[in-house]
């Protein structure tokens, strides 16, 4: 009887631990390195009040504080996320590495005096919007302050390219999250199902409202959202006592609590919450999720020196980076992939046989030093150094292999999600007279031409076509044929000689090139004139773009918000582009020969203030009040 009792207790305990294990955030960032995650048996042991393996459950005063989200869709599974907490405020522990704990350790037992009771949730996935149908998947998971009360699970056993609805409920109560909607991807060999994506980057909370997210969600004209980074910004603006969009905390963020608080503030935005609730996201970070112009060992504001260590209160860049990465993995609905290390976010998705989506990290993983203001002259001088890389050797080789494997498996399109503008951009003509600066942006691929040359050589040597490069970061729109300048002949009139197309999008709300609409158009005209491969450029509007993809063509549709100074549902159709399979360049006439803003190589710009109200579906003319693009703050 004693042995039988022990066996039953062990079985109950292991079952309870399995439910904890269902929350992927306890294993973040890597399911393959148990020692680097939180020790679930120790956490479970802390919660035990009885010897039968049962645990007390904290159910009073619990709320789903930040809605729901989903992401990283596969053909039979998807990641689901929520946060359920007794408090709206984030966990205050800032310690992630101390003493002899393993690198990137996420265990917090020795630092955090957490609640004596875990929070239990049941989750369920169905095919019906009201959750009334038979469950397609279901389960139970627990959370605690160790992971900021977040919950991230993988719903498995689903059908390919199917819309599902999901909900979380506090165990034994009627307290439930909003109902979310998500979608799985097609099977690897599905070559006929068309796909659509909405592509975003650079959302700065104090700078303006996230109207682009809301507009895209309300139109509901795409399957999956891609975010290319700068999902949050680390800098501060505004005063929390008077400014409704002031950054929280009111400082440049460096600690774990800082990053958790900042990302939580962004997720409180109604339009970002809406689009997360309705669509699965595929995300990567750019620089501002950690720090401006960050690279392998530092950033523009923190050079990993004794001076920066003292300036930021005794925090090194390495520790800051781990704080940021931990908060990101806790709060974003992305998978813990099959990783060899814990910083890796680069990964790929087989979206049927139609699209291979390759998501890169050209910022944080193993990037050579970039322009940091004090070293810009030096970086410009070495920008063509063959040893410089945006990705590091391991990721770069994986990237090239992924492109070749995609061709060999017969995928129609290769869509590359990257942070920074890939094409050569000569911006000399837009510089002020007498201004001493560089003709190219050394923080983009132009500062790593050796890396770009290796990419072009791989594509041309292996005759890999149908490449679509996505980019964000610049806060402006750029649409270019992808050409290897100086190596391959190119005809701007026809596009012959190109190996693909780049769609680089503007920001959701981050600042653009400055000035009014007319001055922006003039600047765009000069840049387009000086870059033959650049077919359209626009820097005034905030917004996003959609890509609609089938086996014959890709259609890219760019949309702009007339103002982010207020929350509003208006958007302008800026330009539409087509790329036909096998042609490797933009279809001519580019954008049908007309765009609503910016400048175009072959065609005309016809400005308009005709806008779509995405709440009513009606078209009308925007009011004069939308002449202000961004939120204005008093000058100090």
C-alpha positions as CSV (number, residue, x, y, z in Angstrom):
1,X,0.0,0.0,0.0
2,X,2.9,2.4,0.8
3,X,4.4,1.8,-2.6
4,X,1.1,2.2,-4.3
5,X,0.5,5.5,-2.5
6,X,3.9,6.7,-3.5
7,X,3.2,5.8,-7.1
8,X,-0.1,7.6,-7.1
9,X,1.5,10.7,-5.6
10,X,4.2,10.7,-8.2
11,X,1.7,10.2,-11.0
12,X,-0.4,13.2,-9.8
13,X,2.7,15.3,-9.4
14,X,4.0,14.5,-12.9
15,X,0.5,15.2,-14.3
16,X,0.5,18.6,-12.6
17,X,4.0,19.3,-13.9
18,X,2.9,18.4,-17.4
19,X,0.3,21.2,-17.2
20,X,3.0,23.7,-16.1
21,X,5.1,22.4,-19.0
22,X,2.3,23.3,-21.4
23,X,3.0,27.0,-20.8
24,X,6.0,27.5,-23.2
25,X,7.1,30.6,-21.4
26,X,8.5,28.4,-18.6
27,X,10.8,26.9,-21.2
28,X,11.6,30.1,-23.0
29,X,13.6,30.8,-24.9
30,X,14.5,27.2,-26.0
31,X,12.7,23.9,-25.6
32,X,16.0,22.1,-26.2
33,X,17.8,23.5,-23.2
34,X,15.9,22.6,-20.1
35,X,18.7,23.9,-17.9
36,X,18.2,27.4,-19.2
37,X,14.5,27.6,-18.5
38,X,12.7,27.7,-15.1
39,X,12.9,24.6,-13.0
40,X,9.3,23.5,-13.1
41,X,9.7,20.9,-10.4
42,X,11.0,23.5,-8.0
43,X,8.2,25.9,-8.9
44,X,5.7,23.1,-8.5
45,X,7.2,22.1,-5.1
46,X,6.8,25.7,-3.8
47,X,3.1,25.5,-4.6
48,X,2.3,22.2,-2.8
49,X,0.3,22.3,0.3
50,X,-0.8,18.7,0.3
51,X,1.1,15.5,-0.3
52,X,-1.4,14.3,-2.9
53,X,0.2,16.6,-5.6
54,X,-2.7,19.1,-5.7
55,X,-2.1,22.8,-5.7
56,X,-4.0,25.8,-4.4
57,X,-5.3,28.0,-7.2
58,X,-5.4,31.8,-7.1
59,X,-8.8,32.7,-8.6
60,X,-9.9,35.9,-6.9
61,X,-9.3,39.3,-8.5
62,X,-7.9,37.8,-11.7
63,X,-8.2,39.5,-15.0
64,X,-7.0,38.9,-18.6
65,X,-5.2,42.2,-18.6
66,X,-3.9,42.4,-22.3
67,X,-6.4,40.4,-24.4
68,X,-5.2,37.5,-26.5
69,X,-2.8,36.9,-29.4
70,X,-1.7,34.1,-31.7
71,X,1.3,33.5,-33.9
72,X,3.8,31.4,-35.8
73,X,1.1,29.3,-37.7
74,X,2.1,25.8,-38.9
75,X,-0.3,23.6,-40.9
76,X,-1.4,21.6,-37.8
77,X,-0.6,24.0,-34.9
78,X,-0.4,27.6,-33.8
79,X,0.9,29.5,-30.7
80,X,-1.8,31.1,-28.4
81,X,-1.0,33.8,-25.9
82,X,-2.6,35.7,-23.0
83,X,-1.8,37.3,-19.7
84,X,-3.9,36.6,-16.6
85,X,-2.9,38.4,-13.4
86,X,-4.1,39.6,-10.0
87,X,-2.5,43.0,-10.9
88,X,-2.2,45.1,-14.0
89,X,1.4,46.1,-13.1
90,X,4.3,44.0,-14.4
91,X,6.6,41.9,-12.2
92,X,9.3,44.1,-10.7
93,X,12.2,41.7,-10.7
94,X,15.1,43.1,-12.9
95,X,17.6,40.3,-12.2
96,X,18.2,37.7,-14.9
97,X,21.9,36.9,-14.6
98,X,23.8,36.9,-11.4
99,X,26.5,34.8,-9.9
100,X,27.0,31.4,-11.6
101,X,23.6,30.9,-13.2
102,X,23.7,29.7,-16.8
103,X,23.8,32.3,-19.7
104,X,20.3,33.5,-20.6
105,X,18.8,31.7,-17.7
106,X,15.1,32.4,-17.2
107,X,14.8,30.9,-13.7
108,X,13.7,33.5,-11.1
109,X,13.2,31.4,-8.0
110,X,16.2,32.8,-6.1
111,X,15.3,36.4,-6.9
112,X,11.5,36.7,-6.8
113,X,9.2,36.2,-3.9
114,X,6.3,35.2,-5.9
115,X,2.7,34.4,-4.9
116,X,2.2,31.2,-2.9
117,X,-0.6,30.2,-5.3
118,X,-0.3,29.6,-9.1
119,X,-2.9,30.7,-11.6
120,X,-4.6,27.9,-13.5
121,X,-6.3,28.4,-16.9
122,X,-8.2,26.1,-19.2
123,X,-7.9,26.9,-22.9
124,X,-10.0,25.7,-25.8
125,X,-9.9,25.9,-29.6
126,X,-13.0,25.5,-31.8
127,X,-14.2,26.3,-35.3
128,X,-17.2,28.3,-34.2
129,X,-16.9,32.1,-33.3
130,X,-19.0,31.7,-30.2
131,X,-16.9,28.7,-28.9
132,X,-20.0,26.5,-28.9
133,X,-18.6,23.8,-31.2
134,X,-16.7,20.7,-30.3
135,X,-13.2,21.5,-29.2
136,X,-10.5,21.0,-31.9
137,X,-7.9,21.3,-29.1
138,X,-7.9,22.0,-25.4
139,X,-5.7,22.0,-22.4
140,X,-4.7,23.4,-19.1
141,X,-1.7,25.6,-18.1
142,X,-0.4,27.6,-15.1
143,X,1.4,30.9,-14.7
144,X,3.1,32.9,-12.0
145,X,5.0,36.1,-11.5
146,X,8.1,34.2,-12.7
147,X,7.0,34.9,-16.3
148,X,5.0,38.1,-15.6
149,X,1.8,36.1,-15.5
150,X,2.0,35.4,-19.2
151,X,0.7,32.2,-20.8
152,X,1.9,30.8,-24.2
153,X,0.8,27.4,-25.4
154,X,0.9,25.5,-28.6
155,X,-2.5,24.3,-29.9
156,X,-1.8,21.1,-31.9
157,X,-3.8,18.6,-33.9
158,X,-5.4,21.3,-36.1
159,X,-6.4,21.2,-39.7
160,X,-4.4,23.0,-42.4
161,X,-5.4,26.5,-43.6
162,X,-8.4,26.6,-41.3
163,X,-9.8,29.4,-39.3
164,X,-10.1,28.7,-35.5
165,X,-11.4,30.5,-32.5
166,X,-9.8,30.2,-29.0
167,X,-10.4,31.3,-25.4
168,X,-8.8,31.1,-22.0
169,X,-10.7,30.7,-18.8
170,X,-9.5,30.8,-15.2
171,X,-10.0,27.3,-13.9
172,X,-13.2,26.7,-12.0
173,X,-14.6,30.2,-12.7
174,X,-16.5,32.2,-15.3
175,X,-13.6,34.6,-15.8
176,X,-12.7,34.3,-19.5
177,X,-10.5,36.1,-21.9
178,X,-11.8,37.7,-25.1
179,X,-12.4,35.2,-27.9
180,X,-9.5,35.2,-30.4
181,X,-9.4,34.2,-34.0
182,X,-6.4,32.5,-35.7
183,X,-5.5,30.5,-38.8
184,X,-3.2,27.6,-39.6
185,X,-1.0,27.5,-42.6
186,X,-1.5,25.3,-45.7
187,X,0.3,21.9,-45.9
188,X,3.8,21.9,-47.3
189,X,2.7,20.5,-50.7
190,X,-0.4,22.8,-51.2
191,X,0.5,24.8,-54.4
192,X,-3.0,26.2,-55.1
193,X,-4.2,28.0,-52.0
194,X,-3.7,31.8,-52.4
195,X,-2.3,33.6,-49.4
196,X,-2.4,37.2,-48.1
197,X,-0.3,39.1,-45.6
198,X,-0.3,42.5,-44.0
199,X,3.2,43.9,-43.3
200,X,4.0,46.3,-40.5
201,X,7.0,47.9,-38.8
202,X,8.1,50.7,-36.5
203,X,5.2,51.5,-34.1
204,X,6.2,54.3,-31.7
205,X,3.5,54.7,-29.0
206,X,4.2,58.3,-27.9
207,X,4.6,59.5,-31.5
208,X,1.1,58.6,-32.7
209,X,-1.8,56.2,-32.6
210,X,-1.6,52.8,-34.2
211,X,-4.3,53.5,-36.8
212,X,-2.6,51.2,-39.3
213,X,-3.2,48.1,-37.1
214,X,-6.9,49.0,-36.7
215,X,-7.4,49.8,-40.3
216,X,-6.0,46.5,-41.4
217,X,-7.9,44.6,-38.8
218,X,-11.2,46.2,-39.6
219,X,-10.8,45.6,-43.4
220,X,-10.0,42.0,-42.6
221,X,-8.4,41.4,-46.0
222,X,-5.5,39.2,-45.1
223,X,-4.6,35.8,-43.6
224,X,-1.4,36.6,-41.5
225,X,0.3,39.6,-40.1
226,X,4.1,40.1,-40.5
227,X,5.9,42.5,-38.2
228,X,9.5,43.3,-39.2
229,X,10.5,44.9,-36.0
230,X,10.5,48.1,-33.9
231,X,7.4,46.7,-32.3
232,X,8.3,48.9,-29.3
233,X,10.7,51.8,-28.7
234,X,13.1,52.0,-25.8
235,X,13.3,55.8,-25.6
236,X,10.8,58.0,-23.6
237,X,8.7,61.0,-24.6
238,X,5.9,62.9,-22.8
239,X,4.7,63.3,-19.2
240,X,2.5,60.5,-17.9
241,X,0.5,63.0,-15.8
242,X,-0.7,65.0,-18.7
243,X,0.1,63.2,-22.0
244,X,-2.2,60.3,-22.9
245,X,0.5,58.6,-25.0
246,X,3.5,59.3,-22.8
247,X,6.0,56.5,-22.6
248,X,5.9,54.3,-19.5
249,X,8.4,54.1,-17.8
250,X,9.4,57.7,-18.3
251,X,13.0,56.9,-19.2
252,X,15.1,54.9,-21.6
253,X,14.4,51.3,-20.6
254,X,17.1,49.0,-19.5
255,X,15.8,46.6,-16.8
256,X,13.5,43.6,-17.1
257,X,10.7,45.5,-15.4
258,X,11.3,48.4,-17.8
259,X,10.9,46.2,-20.9
260,X,7.9,44.3,-19.5
261,X,6.2,47.6,-18.6
262,X,6.9,49.2,-22.0
263,X,5.7,46.2,-24.1
264,X,2.7,46.0,-21.8
265,X,1.9,49.6,-22.5
266,X,2.0,49.1,-26.2
267,X,-0.2,46.1,-25.9
268,X,-2.8,48.2,-24.2
269,X,-3.4,50.1,-27.5
270,X,-6.9,49.3,-28.7
271,X,-5.9,48.8,-32.4
272,X,-2.9,46.6,-31.6
273,X,-5.0,44.6,-29.3
274,X,-7.7,44.2,-32.0
275,X,-5.4,43.0,-34.7
276,X,-3.7,40.5,-32.3
277,X,-7.1,39.2,-31.4
278,X,-8.1,38.6,-35.0
279,X,-4.9,37.6,-36.8
280,X,-1.9,35.4,-36.2
281,X,1.4,37.3,-36.2
282,X,4.8,36.3,-37.5
283,X,7.4,38.6,-35.9
284,X,11.1,39.4,-35.7
285,X,12.8,42.2,-33.8
286,X,14.6,45.2,-35.2
287,X,16.9,47.4,-33.0
288,X,14.5,49.3,-30.8
289,X,13.1,46.2,-29.0
290,X,16.6,46.3,-27.4
291,X,18.3,49.6,-28.2
292,X,18.9,52.0,-31.1
293,X,21.4,50.7,-33.7
294,X,22.3,47.7,-31.6
295,X,24.7,45.1,-32.9
296,X,26.4,42.1,-31.5
297,X,28.1,44.0,-28.6
298,X,26.5,47.4,-28.1
299,X,24.3,50.2,-29.4
300,X,24.4,53.9,-30.1
301,X,23.5,54.8,-26.5
302,X,25.3,52.0,-24.7
303,X,28.7,51.1,-26.1
304,X,29.4,48.4,-23.5
305,X,32.0,50.6,-21.8
306,X,32.6,51.6,-18.2
307,X,31.1,55.0,-19.1
308,X,27.8,53.6,-20.4
309,X,27.7,51.1,-17.5
310,X,27.8,54.0,-15.0
311,X,25.4,56.1,-17.1
312,X,22.7,53.5,-16.9
313,X,22.9,52.7,-13.3
314,X,25.3,49.7,-13.3
315,X,23.8,47.7,-16.1
316,X,26.0,46.4,-18.9
317,X,24.7,46.1,-22.5
318,X,24.8,42.3,-22.2
319,X,22.5,42.3,-19.2
320,X,20.2,44.9,-20.9
321,X,20.0,42.7,-24.0
322,X,19.0,39.7,-21.9
323,X,16.4,41.7,-20.2
324,X,14.9,42.8,-23.5
325,X,15.0,39.4,-25.0
326,X,13.4,37.8,-22.0
327,X,10.5,40.3,-22.0
328,X,10.0,39.9,-25.8
329,X,9.8,36.1,-25.6
330,X,7.4,36.3,-22.6
331,X,5.0,38.7,-24.4
332,X,5.1,37.8,-28.1
333,X,3.2,34.8,-29.6
334,X,6.3,33.2,-31.2
335,X,7.6,29.6,-31.0
336,X,10.5,28.3,-29.1
337,X,12.0,26.9,-32.2
338,X,14.6,24.1,-32.5
339,X,17.4,26.3,-31.3
340,X,21.1,25.8,-30.8
341,X,21.3,29.0,-28.8
342,X,18.9,31.3,-26.9
343,X,19.2,34.5,-28.9
344,X,18.1,33.0,-32.2
345,X,14.9,34.4,-33.6
346,X,15.6,33.8,-37.3
347,X,13.4,31.0,-38.7
348,X,11.4,30.0,-41.7
349,X,7.8,29.0,-42.6
350,X,6.6,26.7,-45.4
351,X,3.4,28.4,-46.3
352,X,2.2,25.6,-48.6
353,X,4.3,25.1,-51.8
354,X,3.4,28.7,-52.8
355,X,5.6,30.6,-50.3
356,X,8.6,30.0,-48.2
357,X,8.8,32.8,-45.7
358,X,12.3,33.3,-44.4
359,X,12.5,35.6,-41.4
360,X,16.0,37.1,-40.7
361,X,17.6,38.8,-37.7
362,X,19.9,41.5,-39.2
363,X,20.3,43.3,-35.9
364,X,21.0,41.5,-32.7
365,X,22.2,38.0,-33.4
366,X,25.8,38.4,-34.7
367,X,25.9,41.7,-36.5
368,X,29.2,43.5,-37.1
369,X,29.5,46.9,-35.6
370,X,27.3,49.6,-37.2
371,X,27.2,53.4,-37.2
372,X,27.0,54.7,-33.7
373,X,27.5,58.4,-34.4
374,X,31.0,58.6,-33.0
375,X,32.4,56.0,-35.4
376,X,30.4,56.8,-38.6
377,X,33.5,57.9,-40.6
378,X,35.2,54.6,-39.8
379,X,32.1,52.5,-40.6
380,X,31.7,54.2,-44.0
381,X,35.4,53.5,-44.8
382,X,35.0,49.8,-44.0
383,X,31.4,49.4,-45.4
384,X,32.8,47.2,-48.3
385,X,34.9,45.0,-46.0
386,X,34.3,41.4,-46.9
387,X,34.4,40.3,-43.3
388,X,31.4,42.4,-42.3
389,X,28.1,40.7,-41.8
390,X,24.6,41.6,-40.8
391,X,23.9,38.1,-39.6
392,X,27.0,36.3,-38.6
393,X,28.4,33.2,-40.3
394,X,25.9,30.7,-38.9
395,X,22.8,32.7,-39.8
396,X,24.2,33.8,-43.2
397,X,24.9,30.2,-44.3
398,X,21.5,29.1,-43.0
399,X,19.9,31.9,-45.1
400,X,21.7,30.9,-48.3
401,X,20.9,27.2,-47.7
402,X,17.2,28.1,-47.1
403,X,17.0,29.9,-50.4
404,X,18.5,27.0,-52.3
405,X,16.3,24.4,-50.5
406,X,13.3,26.5,-51.3
407,X,14.1,26.4,-55.0
408,X,14.8,22.7,-54.9
409,X,11.6,21.8,-53.2
410,X,9.7,23.8,-55.9
411,X,8.3,26.6,-53.8
412,X,6.9,29.3,-56.1
413,X,8.0,32.4,-54.1
414,X,10.7,33.2,-51.6
415,X,9.6,36.0,-49.3
416,X,12.3,37.3,-47.0
417,X,11.4,39.2,-43.9
418,X,14.3,41.4,-43.1
419,X,14.6,44.6,-41.0
420,X,16.5,47.1,-43.1
421,X,16.5,48.4,-46.7
422,X,18.3,46.0,-48.9
423,X,18.7,48.0,-52.1
424,X,21.4,50.5,-52.7
425,X,20.0,54.0,-52.0
426,X,22.0,57.0,-53.0
427,X,20.5,59.9,-50.9
428,X,23.1,62.6,-51.7
429,X,20.5,64.8,-53.4
430,X,18.4,65.2,-50.3
431,X,21.2,66.4,-48.1
432,X,21.4,70.0,-47.1
433,X,24.0,72.1,-48.9
434,X,27.3,72.0,-47.1
435,X,26.2,69.1,-45.0
436,X,29.0,66.6,-44.4
437,X,27.5,63.2,-44.5
438,X,27.6,60.0,-46.5
439,X,25.8,59.2,-49.8
440,X,24.5,55.9,-48.3
441,X,22.9,54.9,-45.0
442,X,25.6,52.9,-43.3
443,X,23.1,51.3,-40.9
444,X,21.3,49.6,-43.8
445,X,22.6,46.9,-46.2
446,X,24.6,49.7,-47.8
447,X,26.9,49.6,-44.8
448,X,27.5,45.8,-45.3
449,X,28.0,45.5,-49.1
450,X,30.1,42.4,-48.7
451,X,27.1,40.6,-47.1
452,X,24.8,42.0,-49.9
453,X,27.2,40.9,-52.6
454,X,27.3,37.4,-51.2
455,X,23.5,37.3,-51.2
456,X,23.3,38.5,-54.8
457,X,26.0,36.0,-55.9
458,X,24.2,33.1,-54.3
459,X,20.9,34.1,-56.1
460,X,22.5,34.7,-59.5
461,X,24.9,31.7,-59.4
462,X,22.1,29.3,-58.5
463,X,19.5,31.0,-60.7
464,X,17.1,31.4,-57.7
465,X,14.3,33.7,-58.9
466,X,10.9,34.9,-57.6
467,X,12.5,36.6,-54.6
468,X,10.6,39.2,-52.6
469,X,12.6,41.1,-50.0
470,X,10.6,42.8,-47.2
471,X,12.0,45.7,-45.1
472,X,11.0,48.2,-42.5
473,X,13.1,50.4,-40.2
474,X,13.4,53.5,-42.5
475,X,9.9,54.9,-41.8
476,X,9.4,55.4,-45.5
477,X,8.1,53.5,-48.5
478,X,10.6,52.1,-51.0
479,X,9.8,49.8,-53.9
480,X,12.7,48.6,-56.0
481,X,13.8,46.0,-58.5
482,X,16.6,43.9,-56.8
483,X,19.7,44.4,-58.9
484,X,23.4,43.7,-58.3
485,X,24.8,47.2,-59.1
486,X,28.1,47.0,-61.1
487,X,27.8,43.3,-61.7
488,X,24.6,42.6,-63.6
489,X,23.2,44.7,-66.5
490,X,19.8,46.3,-65.7
491,X,17.2,48.1,-67.8
492,X,15.1,50.4,-65.7
493,X,12.5,50.8,-68.4
494,X,11.7,47.0,-68.5
495,X,13.2,45.6,-65.3
496,X,15.4,43.1,-67.2
497,X,18.4,42.0,-65.2
498,X,16.7,42.1,-61.8
499,X,16.6,39.0,-59.6
500,X,13.6,40.0,-57.5
501,X,11.7,42.9,-55.9
502,X,12.0,44.7,-52.6
503,X,8.9,46.1,-50.8
504,X,10.1,48.3,-47.9
505,X,7.3,49.8,-45.9
506,X,6.7,53.0,-43.9
507,X,6.1,53.1,-40.2
508,X,2.9,52.5,-38.2
509,X,3.6,55.7,-36.3
510,X,7.3,56.5,-36.1
511,X,8.5,59.8,-37.6
512,X,9.2,60.1,-41.3
513,X,11.3,62.4,-43.3
514,X,9.8,65.5,-41.9
515,X,8.0,68.4,-43.6
516,X,4.6,68.5,-45.3
517,X,3.3,66.5,-48.2
518,X,4.6,68.8,-50.9
519,X,8.2,68.9,-49.5
520,X,8.2,65.1,-49.1
521,X,7.2,64.7,-52.8
522,X,10.0,66.9,-53.9
523,X,12.5,64.9,-51.8
524,X,11.2,61.6,-53.3
525,X,11.6,63.0,-56.8
526,X,15.3,63.6,-56.2
527,X,15.9,60.2,-54.7
528,X,14.1,58.4,-57.5
529,X,16.0,60.4,-60.0
530,X,19.4,59.2,-58.6
531,X,18.5,55.5,-58.1
532,X,17.5,53.8,-61.3
533,X,16.4,50.6,-59.6
534,X,14.2,52.5,-57.1
535,X,10.8,52.6,-58.8
536,X,8.7,54.3,-56.1
537,X,9.5,56.2,-53.0
538,X,7.3,58.0,-50.5
539,X,8.0,59.3,-47.0
540,X,5.0,61.3,-45.8
541,X,2.3,58.8,-44.8
542,X,2.4,56.3,-42.0
543,X,0.8,53.0,-42.8
544,X,1.4,49.4,-44.0
545,X,1.0,47.2,-47.0
546,X,-0.8,44.1,-48.0
547,X,0.6,41.3,-50.2
548,X,-1.8,39.0,-52.1
549,X,0.0,36.0,-53.5
550,X,-1.0,33.2,-55.9
551,X,1.0,31.0,-58.3
552,X,0.8,33.6,-61.1
553,X,1.6,36.9,-59.3
554,X,2.1,38.9,-56.2
555,X,0.0,42.1,-55.7
556,X,1.3,44.6,-53.2
557,X,-1.0,47.4,-52.0
558,X,0.3,50.3,-50.0
559,X,-1.9,52.2,-47.6
560,X,-1.4,55.4,-45.6
561,X,-2.9,57.0,-42.5
562,X,-3.6,60.7,-43.1
563,X,-2.8,61.4,-39.4
564,X,-1.7,59.5,-36.4
565,X,-2.1,62.5,-34.1
566,X,-5.5,61.1,-33.2
567,X,-7.1,57.7,-33.2
568,X,-9.1,57.5,-36.4
569,X,-10.2,54.9,-39.0
570,X,-9.1,56.7,-42.2
571,X,-6.7,55.5,-44.8
572,X,-5.5,56.5,-48.3
573,X,-4.7,54.1,-51.1
574,X,-1.2,55.1,-52.1
575,X,0.0,52.7,-54.8
576,X,-0.5,49.2,-56.1
577,X,2.3,47.0,-57.6
578,X,2.3,43.6,-59.4
579,X,5.1,41.1,-59.8
580,X,4.5,38.2,-62.2
581,X,6.0,34.8,-61.5
582,X,9.2,34.2,-63.4
583,X,9.8,37.8,-64.3
584,X,11.8,38.9,-61.2
585,X,10.9,42.5,-61.5
586,X,8.0,44.9,-61.1
587,X,5.4,44.7,-63.8
588,X,5.4,47.7,-66.2
589,X,4.0,50.3,-66.2
590,X,5.0,50.3,-62.5
591,X,2.0,50.9,-60.2
592,X,-0.1,51.2,-63.3
593,X,1.7,54.5,-64.0
594,X,0.2,56.4,-61.1
595,X,0.7,56.8,-57.3
596,X,-1.1,59.1,-54.8
597,X,2.1,60.4,-53.1
598,X,5.9,60.3,-53.4
599,X,7.6,59.8,-56.8
600,X,7.6,57.1,-59.4
601,X,10.1,56.3,-62.1
602,X,7.7,56.0,-65.0
603,X,4.4,57.6,-64.4
604,X,2.8,60.5,-62.4
605,X,1.8,61.3,-58.9
606,X,-1.8,62.4,-58.4
607,X,-2.3,63.6,-54.9
608,X,-5.6,62.9,-53.2
609,X,-7.3,63.4,-49.9
610,X,-10.0,60.7,-50.7
611,X,-10.0,58.3,-47.8
612,X,-11.6,55.1,-46.8
613,X,-13.4,55.0,-43.4
614,X,-12.5,51.5,-42.3
615,X,-15.2,51.5,-39.7
616,X,-18.1,52.2,-42.1
617,X,-16.6,51.1,-45.4
618,X,-17.5,54.5,-46.9
619,X,-15.2,56.8,-49.0
620,X,-15.0,60.5,-48.4
621,X,-12.6,63.4,-48.2
622,X,-10.5,64.0,-45.2
623,X,-11.0,67.1,-43.1
624,X,-8.4,69.8,-42.7
625,X,-7.7,68.7,-39.1
626,X,-5.7,65.8,-40.5
627,X,-3.0,68.1,-41.8
628,X,-1.1,67.3,-38.5
629,X,0.6,63.9,-38.9
630,X,2.0,63.2,-35.4
631,X,1.2,63.9,-31.8
632,X,2.7,67.3,-30.7
633,X,4.5,67.7,-27.4
634,X,5.5,71.0,-25.7
635,X,9.1,71.9,-26.5
636,X,11.3,71.9,-23.4
